[in-house]
């Protein structure tokens, strides 16, 4: 049966699952009793969090025509925190000995083999919503597509749907995976050509990788990296538990209450937007309805008025909404100005802005600890995979790598743990006053307290060595251009002196002298000594100067074209 399924290669199987989350992730997989007992509470929590993120805040549907307000602050806060954490990207560094090779290798894997920004966003989204982020590292072999194009091998970094992940941790070390199960349903084509739902299961251990379709083994192979190629990142760590919490778990009740009150306000407004006309002492059936209608001839005791009232409680309800919204901002730590609250921020100093964002910065620092360590482990798996599949990338290549220093290794030892070590740097998320920062850095450099490389790192430069080399190359080119200009200027002065006997000074003023007298040092710097090359150059320069001074055109006689004297044959 498995042989007839339209199924993708192993490296793609982690990404083939539909990332559209069902309201109940328990419906996405078939769980055994033991699996449900261990993972059921976690999956139910995922279900609630994703329902809130996708805007499913109501457990029932109101009647048609009735308002049902949904203000999805849960998603707004979550997306803002994701952008705040990963919006400016991350930078990778390595120890000084491996810095000539490792940063370039990681940059290729993250930016060329994968879409770095999309991967980071998915990691932040899975962690921020569900509370747990799982990332798989796999190698995609080189292949040739149907039109003959060859695609090189690459390392895939695949954020997984947390609802499909069933990790088994070491009983005494919750940071160490000893077994991992990836399980989800997918649509496939059977041998009969019909579309059916299958269950895919992948079991990974330190030494083996096994794949199943509906409990039927379809592949079993050794694990080349020697460890489970999965990284688990708890979004907000909970002491004593391997699972993390979502960013907005604490505002679920508040966000629902906000929507309920907003719906009540909408009902009041809708009910009183069109006033109800009340008529006493007369029959309304004989009265015409609509604009520009005037009623007359009503009985003496008849009364006509609009029903009023019901809207007096709006002020209190609106104040209650403001209180709930302020409470949500306080619980999450996102300032109201971050979501568009108007304030004179142009006059806000950097210190005041930092104080305002301090609660969010505390949450940011907490996330950096979790995701920074997790990304380091992802990079370790990436380098281990390349050591097995592409060991040549660990040898310095002048065409692919940046400049190398004497202290850096041109050949890395694949058995050394140093080769697989890297660090992660997150640029500051808050806007910086560049002028203030530059003045501070300039003062440190003048006092000998900072280097140019350190200054570039402080300004957020990912590869300062390459930037310094780029600056040096530009300075050399500028010096060459200035030198060439000075050479031309000296030749022009020599030509003028030979023609007029007047030597221009450095300031541009003319210094008098008799024609034919010595005019000072020549272009070579030796008085009265002019090389044959310089003589030819000066002669050409003199010609150019005379041409520019006294005219550029020589009278020419036009040779008549014999065609001018020929008549048009059509006119004959």
SVG drawing of the C-alpha trace seen along z (x, -y; Angstrom):
<svg xmlns="http://www.w3.org/2000/svg" viewBox="-60 -88 128 90">
<polyline fill="none" stroke="black" stroke-width="0.4" points="0.0,0.0 2.8,-2.4 4.4,-2.0 1.3,-3.6 1.3,-6.8 2.3,-10.1 4.8,-11.0 7.7,-13.5 11.4,-12.8 12.3,-12.4 13.7,-15.9 10.4,-17.4 8.1,-15.2 8.4,-17.4 7.2,-20.4 4.5,-18.6 2.0,-18.9 -0.6,-21.5 0.2,-24.4 -3.4,-25.4 -4.3,-24.5 -7.6,-22.8 -9.5,-24.0 -8.8,-20.7 -5.3,-19.3 -6.5,-16.0 -8.4,-15.5 -5.2,-15.8 -3.7,-12.6 -4.8,-9.3 -3.4,-9.0 -3.0,-5.8 -4.2,-5.8 -0.7,-6.3 0.0,-9.1 -3.2,-10.9 -2.5,-10.5 1.0,-12.1 0.3,-14.7 -3.4,-15.3 -3.3,-18.3 -0.6,-19.9 -2.5,-19.4 -5.7,-20.8 -3.7,-23.9 -2.4,-24.2 -6.0,-24.0 -7.2,-26.8 -4.2,-29.0 -4.5,-28.5 -8.3,-29.1 -7.6,-32.5 -4.9,-33.4 -7.1,-32.6 -10.0,-34.6 -12.3,-31.8 -13.2,-33.5 -16.9,-32.5 -18.1,-29.0 -21.5,-29.6 -22.9,-31.5 -25.5,-34.2 -28.6,-34.6 -28.2,-36.0 -28.2,-39.8 -27.0,-40.0 -23.5,-41.5 -20.8,-39.2 -17.7,-41.4 -14.2,-39.9 -11.3,-42.2 -8.3,-39.8 -5.9,-41.4 -4.4,-37.9 -3.1,-37.9 -2.1,-41.5 0.0,-41.1 1.5,-37.8 2.5,-39.2 4.0,-42.3 6.2,-40.3 7.3,-38.1 8.3,-41.2 9.9,-42.8 12.1,-39.7 13.0,-38.6 12.1,-41.7 15.8,-42.8 17.1,-39.3 19.9,-37.5 23.6,-37.4 25.9,-34.4 29.4,-34.4 32.0,-31.8 35.2,-31.5 38.2,-33.4 39.9,-30.3 37.0,-29.3 35.7,-32.8 37.1,-32.7 34.8,-29.7 31.9,-29.1 30.0,-32.4 30.0,-32.1 28.8,-28.5 25.9,-29.4 25.0,-32.4 24.8,-30.2 22.5,-27.6 20.2,-30.2 19.9,-32.7 20.6,-30.6 19.4,-27.1 16.5,-28.5 14.6,-31.7 16.0,-33.0 13.3,-35.6 10.4,-33.1 12.0,-30.4 12.5,-32.8 8.9,-34.0 7.6,-30.4 9.7,-29.6 8.5,-32.7 4.9,-32.0 4.9,-28.3 6.5,-29.2 4.5,-32.4 1.2,-30.7 1.5,-27.1 4.2,-27.7 6.6,-25.1 8.8,-25.4 10.2,-22.3 12.7,-22.5 14.0,-19.7 17.3,-19.8 17.5,-17.5 19.6,-17.3 18.0,-17.4 20.1,-15.5 21.0,-17.0 18.5,-16.2 17.5,-17.0 14.0,-18.3 11.8,-17.3 13.2,-19.9 16.8,-18.9 17.9,-21.6 20.3,-20.4 19.6,-21.5 22.5,-21.2 22.2,-19.5 21.2,-21.8 20.5,-21.7 16.8,-22.3 15.8,-24.0 12.1,-23.1 9.9,-24.5 7.4,-21.8 3.7,-22.0 3.9,-21.6 0.7,-19.5 2.4,-16.9 5.4,-16.5 5.7,-13.9 9.1,-14.1 10.4,-11.7 12.9,-13.4 15.5,-11.8 13.9,-11.0 16.6,-13.0 17.4,-15.7 14.4,-17.4 16.7,-19.2 17.9,-16.0 15.8,-14.1 16.2,-10.4 13.3,-9.7 11.1,-11.8 8.0,-10.9 6.6,-13.1 3.0,-12.1 0.3,-13.7 -2.3,-12.9 -2.0,-13.8 -3.8,-13.2 -2.3,-10.7 -3.1,-8.8 -3.8,-5.1 -3.0,-2.4 -6.6,-2.6 -6.1,-6.4 -8.4,-7.6 -7.5,-10.2 -7.3,-8.9 -6.1,-10.1 -3.0,-8.4 -1.1,-8.7 2.6,-9.4 4.9,-8.6 8.6,-9.3 10.6,-8.0 14.0,-9.5 16.6,-8.3 20.4,-8.9 21.2,-5.9 18.1,-5.2 15.4,-7.0 12.3,-5.0 9.3,-6.0 5.8,-4.5 2.6,-4.9 -0.4,-3.6 1.9,-1.6 3.6,0.0 7.4,-0.5 8.5,-2.1 12.1,-3.1 14.7,-2.5 18.2,-4.0 21.1,-5.0 21.1,-8.5 24.3,-10.0 24.7,-12.9 24.6,-10.6 21.9,-12.6 18.2,-13.3 18.1,-16.1 15.3,-18.0 15.6,-21.1 12.9,-21.9 12.6,-25.5 10.2,-26.3 8.8,-29.8 8.4,-30.7 10.0,-28.1 8.0,-26.7 10.1,-25.3 9.7,-21.6 8.0,-21.1 9.5,-20.5 6.7,-22.5 6.6,-26.2 3.8,-28.8 2.5,-31.0 3.1,-34.8 -0.5,-35.7 -1.9,-32.9 -2.8,-35.2 -5.2,-37.4 -7.5,-34.7 -10.2,-35.4 -9.8,-39.2 -9.9,-39.2 -13.1,-37.1 -14.7,-39.4 -13.7,-42.4 -15.5,-40.9 -18.7,-40.1 -18.9,-43.7 -18.2,-45.1 -21.0,-42.9 -23.4,-44.2 -22.5,-47.8 -23.1,-47.0 -26.6,-45.6 -27.5,-48.8 -26.3,-51.1 -28.0,-49.0 -31.3,-49.0 -31.4,-52.7 -29.9,-53.8 -33.4,-53.8 -35.8,-55.3 -39.2,-53.5 -42.2,-55.7 -45.1,-55.4 -48.6,-56.5 -51.5,-56.7 -55.1,-57.6 -54.9,-57.0 -54.5,-54.2 -51.1,-53.9 -52.4,-51.9 -53.8,-55.1 -50.6,-57.1 -48.0,-57.1 -44.4,-56.2 -41.2,-57.6 -39.3,-60.9 -41.0,-64.1 -44.3,-62.9 -46.5,-65.3 -49.3,-63.9 -52.5,-65.9 -56.0,-65.4 -55.1,-63.3 -57.7,-63.0 -57.5,-65.6 -56.1,-63.2 -53.6,-61.5 -49.9,-61.5 -46.9,-60.7 -43.4,-60.4 -40.1,-58.4 -39.2,-55.8 -36.0,-56.9 -33.7,-55.6 -31.4,-52.5 -28.3,-54.3 -27.4,-55.9 -25.2,-53.0 -22.8,-53.4 -20.4,-55.7 -19.8,-53.2 -19.5,-50.3 -16.9,-52.2 -14.9,-52.9 -15.0,-49.3 -13.7,-48.4 -10.8,-50.8 -10.0,-49.2 -10.0,-45.7 -7.7,-46.8 -5.3,-48.5 -5.2,-45.4 -4.3,-43.3 -1.4,-45.7 -0.2,-45.4 -0.4,-41.6 1.5,-41.2 3.9,-44.1 3.3,-45.7 2.8,-49.5 -0.4,-51.0 1.7,-53.2 3.0,-50.1 -0.4,-49.4 -1.2,-52.9 -2.1,-54.8 -1.4,-58.5 1.2,-60.2 3.9,-62.9 6.6,-60.4 8.6,-62.8 9.5,-64.6 10.1,-61.4 13.8,-61.0 15.6,-57.7 15.6,-57.2 11.9,-57.8 11.2,-55.4 13.4,-52.7 11.4,-53.1 8.1,-52.9 9.2,-49.7 10.9,-48.2 8.2,-45.5 8.4,-44.4 12.2,-44.4 12.1,-42.1 10.0,-39.6 12.3,-40.1 15.4,-39.3 13.6,-36.1 12.9,-35.0 16.4,-35.7 17.7,-33.2 15.4,-30.5 15.7,-31.1 19.3,-32.1 20.3,-28.8 17.9,-26.9 19.3,-28.5 22.8,-27.6 21.7,-24.0 20.2,-24.3 23.5,-25.6 25.3,-22.7 23.0,-20.2 23.5,-22.1 27.3,-21.9 27.1,-18.2 25.0,-17.5 27.4,-19.3 30.4,-17.5 28.8,-14.3 27.4,-15.5 29.7,-18.3 33.0,-18.1 34.7,-20.3 33.0,-23.4 35.2,-23.3 38.3,-24.1 39.0,-27.8 38.0,-28.8 39.1,-32.3 36.3,-32.6 33.6,-31.7 34.9,-32.9 36.0,-36.3 39.6,-37.5 41.5,-35.2 43.8,-36.2 46.9,-34.6 45.1,-33.5 42.3,-31.8 42.4,-28.2 42.3,-27.4 41.3,-23.8 38.9,-22.8 39.0,-19.6 35.8,-17.7 36.4,-15.8 36.8,-19.0 33.8,-20.4 35.1,-23.9 34.2,-23.4 30.5,-23.1 30.4,-26.0 28.7,-29.3 27.0,-32.1 23.8,-34.1 23.5,-37.9 20.2,-39.7 20.4,-43.4 18.7,-45.9 15.0,-46.0 14.4,-49.6 15.3,-52.4 18.6,-54.1 19.7,-57.7 22.4,-57.1 24.0,-60.5 24.3,-59.8 25.7,-56.3 28.2,-57.5 29.5,-60.3 29.8,-57.8 31.8,-55.4 34.0,-58.2 34.9,-59.2 35.8,-55.7 38.0,-55.3 39.8,-58.6 40.5,-57.4 41.7,-54.0 38.8,-52.2 37.2,-50.8 38.5,-49.3 37.0,-50.0 35.9,-46.3 34.2,-46.7 32.5,-49.9 31.1,-48.2 29.8,-45.3 28.1,-47.9 26.4,-49.5 24.9,-46.1 27.3,-45.1 27.1,-41.3 30.5,-40.8 32.8,-43.6 36.0,-42.1 34.5,-42.2 33.3,-45.8 36.7,-46.9 38.3,-45.3 35.7,-47.1 36.5,-50.4 40.2,-49.9 39.8,-49.0 37.8,-52.2 40.4,-54.3 43.1,-52.8 41.1,-53.5 40.5,-57.1 44.2,-57.5 45.0,-56.3 42.4,-58.6 43.9,-61.6 47.4,-60.6 46.4,-60.4 44.7,-63.8 47.9,-65.3 50.0,-63.8 47.8,-65.3 47.8,-68.7 51.6,-68.7 51.8,-67.9 49.4,-70.7 51.5,-73.1 54.7,-72.0 53.0,-72.5 51.8,-76.0 55.3,-76.9 56.9,-75.6 54.4,-77.7 54.4,-80.9 57.3,-80.8 54.8,-81.4 54.7,-78.8 51.3,-78.4 51.7,-78.1 50.0,-75.5 47.3,-78.1 46.4,-78.5 48.0,-82.0 50.5,-82.7 54.1,-83.3 55.9,-85.5 59.1,-84.4 60.9,-84.9 60.2,-82.7 62.8,-80.0 64.1,-80.4 64.1,-77.5 60.7,-76.9 61.5,-74.9 61.3,-71.2 59.7,-68.9 57.0,-66.3 59.6,-63.9 60.6,-66.2 64.1,-66.8 64.9,-70.4 65.2,-70.6 65.1,-66.8 62.2,-65.5 62.0,-61.9 61.2,-61.0 57.8,-59.7 57.1,-63.0 58.3,-65.0 55.8,-63.2 53.1,-63.7 53.8,-67.3 53.9,-67.8 50.5,-66.1 49.2,-68.3 50.5,-71.4 48.7,-70.4 45.5,-69.9 45.9,-73.3 46.5,-75.2 43.4,-73.5 41.2,-74.3 42.5,-77.9 42.4,-78.9 39.8,-76.7 38.9,-73.1 37.8,-73.1 40.0,-73.2 38.4,-74.6 37.3,-71.7 36.3,-71.5 33.3,-69.4 33.6,-66.9 30.5,-67.0 28.6,-63.8 27.9,-63.0 24.5,-61.8 23.7,-65.5 23.9,-66.1 21.8,-63.2 18.1,-63.8 15.4,-61.6 14.8,-59.0 11.1,-59.0 10.9,-62.7 12.5,-62.1"/>
</svg>
